[in-house]
Amino acid sequence: MGPARRMGVSVVAVAFALAACSSSAQKATAPTASAPSGPTTSLRVPPTSATAPGTATSTAPASVSPATAELNPAGDIPDNQVFVKYTAPDGRYSVVVPEGWARTSGGGTTVFADHFNSIRVEVQSRGNAPTTATARAVDVPALQRSALGFTLGDVTSISRSSGPVVLVTYRADSTPDAVTGKSVRLDVERYEFWRNGTQVTLTLSAPQGSDNVDPWMKVTQSFAWSA
């Protein structure tokens, strides 16, 4: 074979080799169009709640509503209640009472009231000092006749700043409210103070179950006879 013929054959061989390489490269990079064999598996994405663009989401628990102001149970006198001094018109005695309570007077009796809470002050002549015996014999029967639903608690002798006092505790029904007609059960404490033939009776009442130990102590300790 002559030189010219061998050169022609070589050129043709190189051309075929380049064509083969080009075809192999195209097959390697071309995407596969056929679907994969065998069963297919579908991936399910958990649904999410729709959120407006730009709105932040939070997984923190719902906030608790602000605590409301503490309220006193019905009948309880508030701890911040202001008390003022009341002196009898004739000057025979004085006592502190809650400021702002309505006052009514008549026939030797003065009443300070706020809803079903009340402080009743009665003045009467009495020759001898009251005792637990006279309270049981005279005062308790009178209360049974006058107080609606009267139930006696106890009759005792105690001491206050002004001296010895007879205390009668009981429960009774209140006078119906003038507007609502409602009547409530009352806890009542009756304090009998006495000096030189004069008795002053403080009767403190509040709805049953009220916690007025401190305010009532303040009132009864403040009672004083005029010099």
C-alpha positions as CSV (number, residue, x, y, z in Angstrom):
1,M,0.0,0.0,0.0
2,G,1.4,3.3,-1.0
3,P,2.0,6.3,1.3
4,A,-0.9,8.2,0.0
5,R,-3.4,5.3,0.5
6,R,-2.2,4.7,4.1
7,M,-2.6,8.4,4.9
8,G,-6.2,8.3,3.6
9,V,-7.0,5.3,5.7
10,S,-5.6,6.9,8.8
11,V,-7.6,10.1,8.3
12,V,-10.8,8.0,7.9
13,A,-10.0,6.1,11.1
14,V,-9.4,9.2,13.1
15,A,-12.7,10.6,11.9
16,F,-14.6,7.5,13.0
17,A,-12.9,7.6,16.4
18,L,-13.9,11.2,17.0
19,A,-17.5,10.5,15.9
20,A,-17.6,7.5,18.3
21,C,-16.4,9.6,21.3
22,S,-18.9,12.4,20.5
23,S,-21.8,9.9,20.4
24,S,-20.7,8.3,23.7
25,A,-20.5,11.7,25.5
26,Q,-24.0,12.6,24.3
27,K,-25.4,9.3,25.6
28,A,-23.8,9.9,29.0
29,T,-25.2,13.4,29.5
30,A,-28.6,12.9,28.0
31,P,-31.4,12.7,30.7
32,T,-33.3,9.4,31.0
33,A,-36.9,9.9,29.9
34,S,-38.2,6.5,31.0
35,A,-39.9,6.1,34.4
36,P,-38.2,3.8,37.0
37,S,-39.3,0.2,37.0
38,G,-41.2,-1.3,39.9
39,P,-43.9,0.3,42.2
40,T,-43.7,4.0,43.0
41,T,-43.9,5.5,46.5
42,S,-45.6,8.8,47.1
43,L,-44.2,11.1,49.9
44,R,-47.0,12.9,51.8
45,V,-46.0,16.2,53.4
46,P,-47.9,16.9,56.6
47,P,-50.4,19.9,56.1
48,T,-49.4,23.1,57.8
49,S,-51.7,25.9,58.8
50,A,-51.8,28.8,56.5
51,T,-49.9,31.8,57.8
52,A,-50.1,35.3,56.2
53,P,-46.9,36.4,54.7
54,G,-44.8,38.3,57.3
55,T,-46.8,36.9,60.2
56,A,-44.7,35.3,63.0
57,T,-46.0,32.0,64.5
58,S,-45.5,30.8,68.0
59,T,-45.8,27.4,69.7
60,A,-45.9,29.0,73.2
61,P,-49.0,28.2,75.2
62,A,-51.8,30.7,75.2
63,S,-51.3,33.5,77.6
64,V,-53.4,33.6,80.8
65,S,-55.7,36.5,81.1
66,P,-54.6,39.2,83.6
67,A,-55.6,38.5,87.1
68,T,-58.6,40.5,88.2
69,A,-58.5,42.6,91.3
70,E,-59.1,40.7,94.5
71,L,-62.6,41.2,95.7
72,N,-63.7,40.9,99.3
73,P,-66.4,38.3,100.0
74,A,-69.9,39.8,100.7
75,G,-69.9,41.3,104.2
76,D,-66.1,41.5,104.7
77,I,-65.0,45.0,105.6
78,P,-61.9,45.8,103.5
79,D,-58.5,45.9,105.1
80,N,-58.0,49.4,103.9
81,Q,-61.2,50.7,105.3
82,V,-60.8,54.1,107.0
83,F,-62.5,54.6,110.5
84,V,-63.6,57.9,111.9
85,K,-64.5,58.8,115.5
86,Y,-68.2,59.3,116.3
87,T,-69.1,61.2,119.5
88,A,-72.7,61.0,120.9
89,P,-74.6,64.3,120.7
90,D,-74.7,64.5,124.5
91,G,-71.0,63.7,124.7
92,R,-71.5,60.6,126.9
93,Y,-69.4,58.3,124.8
94,S,-67.4,58.0,121.6
95,V,-66.6,55.1,119.2
96,V,-64.9,54.7,115.8
97,V,-67.0,53.6,112.9
98,P,-66.2,52.9,109.2
99,E,-66.0,56.1,107.2
100,G,-68.7,56.5,104.5
101,W,-71.4,54.2,106.1
102,A,-74.9,55.7,106.1
103,R,-76.0,57.0,109.5
104,T,-79.5,57.2,110.9
105,S,-80.5,58.4,114.4
106,G,-83.7,58.5,116.5
107,G,-85.0,57.5,119.9
108,G,-81.7,57.1,121.5
109,T,-80.5,54.8,118.7
110,T,-77.9,55.5,116.0
111,V,-77.2,53.1,113.2
112,F,-74.3,53.0,110.8
113,A,-74.9,50.8,107.8
114,D,-73.4,49.6,104.5
115,H,-75.7,47.1,102.7
116,F,-76.2,44.3,105.2
117,N,-73.4,45.3,107.5
118,S,-74.4,47.5,110.4
119,I,-73.3,48.9,113.8
120,R,-76.2,49.8,116.0
121,V,-75.6,52.0,119.1
122,E,-78.4,52.1,121.7
123,V,-78.4,54.1,125.0
124,Q,-80.7,53.3,127.9
125,S,-80.8,53.7,131.7
126,R,-80.1,50.7,133.7
127,G,-79.7,50.6,137.5
128,N,-77.2,47.8,137.7
129,A,-74.4,46.5,135.5
130,P,-75.4,43.7,133.2
131,T,-74.2,40.2,133.8
132,T,-74.3,37.0,131.9
133,A,-77.1,35.8,134.2
134,T,-79.3,38.9,133.5
135,A,-78.4,38.7,129.8
136,R,-79.7,35.2,129.6
137,A,-82.8,36.0,131.8
138,V,-83.8,39.3,130.3
139,D,-81.9,40.2,127.1
140,V,-82.0,36.9,125.3
141,P,-85.8,36.4,125.6
142,A,-86.3,40.0,124.3
143,L,-84.1,39.2,121.3
144,Q,-86.0,36.0,120.6
145,R,-89.2,38.1,120.3
146,S,-87.7,40.9,118.2
147,A,-85.1,39.3,115.9
148,L,-86.3,37.3,112.9
149,G,-85.0,33.7,112.9
150,F,-83.1,34.2,116.2
151,T,-80.6,31.5,117.1
152,L,-78.5,32.0,120.2
153,G,-74.8,31.5,120.0
154,D,-73.3,32.2,123.5
155,V,-73.4,34.6,126.4
156,T,-70.0,35.5,127.9
157,S,-68.2,38.2,129.9
158,I,-65.2,39.8,128.2
159,S,-62.9,42.8,128.6
160,R,-62.5,45.8,126.4
161,S,-60.5,49.1,126.9
162,S,-63.4,50.7,128.7
163,G,-63.8,47.7,131.2
164,P,-65.9,44.5,131.5
165,V,-68.5,43.9,128.8
166,V,-71.3,41.3,128.4
167,L,-71.2,39.8,124.9
168,V,-74.2,38.0,123.4
169,T,-73.6,36.3,120.0
170,Y,-76.5,35.0,117.8
171,R,-77.7,34.6,114.3
172,A,-80.8,36.2,112.8
173,D,-82.4,37.1,109.5
174,S,-81.9,40.6,108.1
175,T,-84.7,43.0,107.4
176,P,-85.5,42.5,103.6
177,D,-83.7,45.0,101.4
178,A,-86.0,47.9,100.4
179,V,-85.1,47.6,96.7
180,T,-84.5,43.8,96.1
181,G,-86.6,42.4,98.9
182,K,-83.7,40.1,99.7
183,S,-83.0,38.9,103.2
184,V,-79.7,37.3,104.4
185,R,-78.6,35.3,107.4
186,L,-76.6,37.5,109.8
187,D,-73.9,36.9,112.3
188,V,-74.5,39.2,115.2
189,E,-72.4,40.3,118.2
190,R,-74.1,42.4,121.0
191,Y,-71.8,44.2,123.4
192,E,-73.3,45.7,126.6
193,F,-71.2,48.5,128.1
194,W,-72.3,50.0,131.4
195,R,-71.3,52.9,133.7
196,N,-73.1,54.8,136.5
197,G,-76.6,53.7,135.6
198,T,-76.2,54.1,131.8
199,Q,-75.9,51.2,129.4
200,V,-74.6,51.6,125.8
201,T,-75.2,48.5,123.6
202,L,-73.2,48.1,120.4
203,T,-74.7,45.5,118.1
204,L,-72.5,44.6,115.1
205,S,-73.9,42.5,112.3
206,A,-72.8,41.1,109.0
207,P,-73.8,38.4,106.5
208,Q,-73.1,34.9,107.9
209,G,-69.5,33.8,107.3
210,S,-68.0,37.3,107.0
211,D,-64.5,37.7,108.4
212,N,-64.8,40.9,110.4
213,V,-62.9,39.9,113.5
214,D,-60.3,42.7,113.2
215,P,-62.7,45.5,112.3
216,W,-65.1,44.6,115.0
217,M,-62.3,44.4,117.5
218,K,-61.2,47.9,116.4
219,V,-64.8,49.2,116.9
220,T,-65.4,47.7,120.3
221,Q,-61.9,48.5,121.7
222,S,-62.4,52.1,120.6
223,F,-65.5,52.6,122.7
224,A,-64.9,55.1,125.5
225,W,-66.9,56.9,128.1
226,S,-66.5,60.6,128.3
227,A,-64.6,61.9,131.3
